[in-house]
């Protein structure tokens, strides 16, 4: 540890009792035993410990140790990646997105519980996910009264710190000082004998909690130092297809305004992460919408431009997911947008109470959809995990309008993203209001299944797959039912692709 | 109309301005035009109009009229039945359970939107289900200030009355006077420019609303009179199988108490309707649980016995579903249990905010489950609608513990209710904590999919289907994945049954 690093750290550890708690990452890792459960900060690569996991991975490799790793959401190569590569993970929850870990999960080497992101804290509170042995939390600073100031995410850190037997703080001296004041930490009471309060978010921009995570000082075993910068995500520049999807989604929202169901302020907006979400945000900068509130899980690059453009007036989420360009200017951006951006625990951003109350408009990406509006968000071919359901289920069930977006085809057009029967259902059609592809949008509200199949095929399916989709429902309808299907052909498009390299039933590519 | 009926009615119409509004059912029906949307009271056969629908069905038959019928939930033969038999229904939502209507739905003659029961009111509020032309509401009385006192359900009546252009009251003179005071009508504000309040239910037994439904007097077009009694549901006496399921479910709850995750007061309880729910309630009367609060959708017969036994101290729901025996004593029961039973609008009983806050334990019946814990609640063979999802999704997503119950087999043992892949997913495994059959229970919490398959097969599948289930997952596991499947065999059990009269792959019965 460089003496310079330690010097910088001491000025950020403003709670005097903690200043002698600095230890090396290796020493902190040595406290971890086989079978322990760790609660780590981190969400979409932001706010995760960046030094401790490497030390733990080394120890795990040397001593054949496996641990359970609970987080906010996905972690990067220096956390999930290095742990997976060293076979250090027994059980992982509630979300991941790392290629090395994905491989471990799909081979059955690592167990993975793919959870609604608002559920984890409640399950920990109820005691059904076991005890948390160590919480490992990245911090930007420690306040005079011992509060941990998180960095670029809050995630599940508050519940980890509350319930863990021991806490390790990874103090990141390179984290912008302006992170302090951006967090709004509110922890619901345990369920039990005492009545619980309402979650007091009525206006998304209200502050309801503290600027940091309160911790029992006796539980803090050590402070590890880091100077690694925030981890950027890929920059998702719109391409022709994602731009069309964004245009179609915006056309739907404009129609809602036109018909008087929404105003130009829309309703609090949640958007998933990725290229379509980014294209929609870019599109909004040029739209007639204004004074929008964002009530999301993750804030991407576009959010700052939208605030500048007057389109967004306030944004709440639990984490950043920023490209290298925005990471570079983060310190000044945090200063500039102070009071317009806030980070809450994920159980609050994704809380069914808040989502239903404020009437969120939610849009998330589907891996595949079916002609009746069911959505697969997670499993390739119904078997192999891609990332996870994330918070999409928290929003989809309780939102005012639930939208799923996908390109109509994948793999150069050989796969139709809209199939007769999805191979895994994450969102049943009861929860799905609108489906958007680059072909158009299908508004499923107020429609029965046979009508839904019709408008999804007409508006969203790629032209090359329309005929075989119509043939399927024509023959299925002859057999009757509320949701006509031919079970023996439900997955025939997938099977044809596996055998012949295309879902086009009239073609064989192999 | 008998003069005696009218005389009785006048004493119940305590709002003087309404006393000259009495009309015949035929006259009221004559106001209904083709294509109109009607919002009717009624939930699990309780509280529905019993005279108006017959008159409407007659008119529909004579004039080839079709209407959209929105309700709380299921209606009986004199409402859904007679309307369906006369081809009077264009679109029906959000739930039904009538054999004649089911036939119309599955043939495609009537359109049916199977909705989460807390969603309908919000969708009406947002304007996406069109305008309500007439609300038709069964009443036990009309108060001095013009409030409609509902009968055995509240359902969606408050939102129908608020949003309808016209209101028809069907005053039921035979409804017990003691219905007055049992309702607690609270209507959330519209979403829009103004901030919404919290739903102020913290303790389930708190009263939050009015005793009746407030109505703009100018909208009340007419009052139809009825003296038909409440409609009883079948009496579900426990049999050997349902008793075993109940015992297994109670064993799970006892384990939760033993492990300190619940106390003997459990947590507010929601139970579905039917034989298993009734067997569980009967079993509870002899259990060590006490002072339980019921936070349910429907109250069945057993609830009164449980209050007598000191097991239940308070029960809130939106409707009764009672057998003939309990209907016979309803007037005195309502008096006796006043202050211990309350009926709220279904958007409040099923509100995600309330369910998450109080931490409901939810149990509902599955039509089929799969080895990974996905639940089909609605579609036979993935195609034909049975009843609907009802409120199970409102509870399952947001409850503290979500339990699904089913017998392990059906059709005399030829069908396994637990299959490799359900033919329709209403509840994705993210929402399912525990599955119970007469064989045992499987606690899925904190388990990954491969483990889930193991314990469901071990604990819940019928012995005669265990071997073929194990063979399926063994071969599926070889192909890898988070959720191993063989897509070409996913529905093979269903297909074998269709061809050979049994799901046992080694047998052929036809």
Interface residues (C-beta under 8 A of the other chain):
Chain A: X91 X105 X106 X107 X108 X111 X112 X113 X114 X115 X116 X119 X122 X123 X126 X127 X128 X129 X130 X191 X192 X193 X195 X196 X197 X198 X199 X200 X202 X203 X259 X260 X261 X263 X267 X351 X352 X353 X355 X356 X357 X358 X359 X374 X379 X381 X382 X383 X384 X385 X389 X393 X397 X398 X400 X421 X423 X424 X425 X426 X427 X428 X430 X431 X445 X446 X447 X448 X450 X451 X476 X477 X479 X480 X481 X482 X483 X484 X485 X487 X488 X490 X491 X494 X495
Chain B: X91 X105 X106 X107 X108 X111 X112 X113 X114 X115 X116 X119 X122 X123 X126 X127 X128 X129 X130 X191 X192 X193 X195 X196 X197 X198 X199 X200 X202 X203 X259 X260 X261 X263 X267 X351 X352 X353 X355 X356 X357 X358 X359 X374 X379 X381 X382 X383 X384 X385 X389 X393 X397 X398 X400 X421 X423 X424 X425 X426 X427 X428 X430 X431 X445 X446 X447 X448 X450 X451 X476 X477 X479 X480 X481 X482 X483 X484 X485 X487 X488 X490 X491 X494 X495
